[in-house]
């Protein structure tokens, strides 16, 4: 029996190569969309996301005993799309930005939104790594929407552009101290590692720690990365990523986080 089975479409990522290194080959990689038989393993780690527009991976994981899956399937479902997680943020009174789903709102509603917030950011509902994130304004968003609608690609959300704020990534794992770093975009909007964003380790402001602890507890996630802003002494939650990348986190922290992840029960 394999110690770990990783659910992944791309079998040659930093995460996959590192976990192979840690387990000395005692690991199986399963692609739900091309492989037929799910390997037998002690633990299953899901590294697939909603970008494939298919939940076959989650359907397969639901057939397993819940204690065998990291993160739990209900957690992966909740945070798979921005719409589902932002609705959850609001239901739980977590500090987040106003937002609209461009797929479900009329154009006039979006234009009214940009009257209130003349500068906005549009994000793919199931985007990853900062791809597809753009800054728009009251003058060009209508043309952008019409272009996307014509292409049949309107599964985006819009929210106000936040200026003069510090951006953080707060990485957590059950039983471990969090790793927190500030991030900055060298160009464009997104500060993600894959978009050439830069980051440095920092200490998280104590006054917001209770809110982060509450978010992590009620999320039921075993590990993840929370992206957030702090603006003028105000906390703004942007996203909880339950399938975060490890390359930047390990390099900046100097910690062997994969060895800790495979020990989570």
Residue, then its C-alpha position, 0 to 999 in steps of 0.5 A: x500500500x502506498x503511504x500517500x496518493x496525490x490527486x493531480x492532473x499535472x504529474x510534474x509539478x514542484x509539489x509532486x517532485x517534492x513529495x516523491x523526494x520526501x517519500x522515496x517513491x512510496x507515493x502514487x499520483x492519480x489523474x481523475x481524468x485519464x487514469x482508470x483505477x484509484x491506487x490504494x493508499x493510507x492518505x489522499x491529498x487533493x491537488x486539483x482545482x476548479x480550473x478544469x471545470x469538472x468535479x470528477x476528482x471530488x466525486x472520486x474522493x467522496x467514495x473514500x473514508x473522510x479521514x483519509x483525505x487532506x483537505x476534507x472534500x466538503x472544504x475543497x468544494x466550499x473553496x473551489x470557486x470564488x463565488x462559493x467562498x465569498x458567499x461563505x465569507x459573508x454568511x460567517x461575517x468575515x471582513x471581505x470586499x463588495x463583489x458581483x458575479x458578472x455571469x449572473x448580473x445584468x450589465x446595468x447592475x455592473x455599471x451601477x457597481x462601477x459608479x460606486x467603485x470607479x476602479x475595479x478588479x475582475x477575477x476568474x471565478x475559478x482562476x489560479x495563480x493570478x492568471x486572468x486578473x485585470x484592473x478595469x475602470x468605469x470607462x472600459x468595463x462595459x467594452x470588456x464585458x461585451x468582448x468576454x460575453x461574445x467569446x462565451x467567457x463571462x465567469x468572472x467576478x468584480x470587486x473594488x480595487x484596493x489601493x495603498x494596502x499591504x498584501x499578505x499570504x497567511x499559510x497555515x497547517x494543523x499543528x504547526x505555526x503559521x507562516x506569514x509573508x508580505x507580497x508585492x506585485x512587480x507589475x500588474x495587479x496580482x502579486x502571485x509567485x507565478x506572476x513574478x510577485x515578490x514576498x518576504x517573511x513578516x510577523x502578522x499583526x496581533x490585533x487581527x490574529x483572533x479573526x484569522x484563528x476563527x476563519x481557520x477553525x470554521x473553515x475546517x481546512x487542514x492546511x491552506x493559504x489565506x490571501x488578505x489586505x490590511x488597509x488603514x488598520x482594516x483587515x480584508x479577506x480576499x481568498x482561502x486557497x485550499x490547494x496552495x502552491x508550496x514552492x514560494x512558501x518553502x523557499x522563503x520560509x526555509x522550512x520543509x513543509x512537505x514533510x509536515x503535510x504528509x504527517x497530518x492526520 
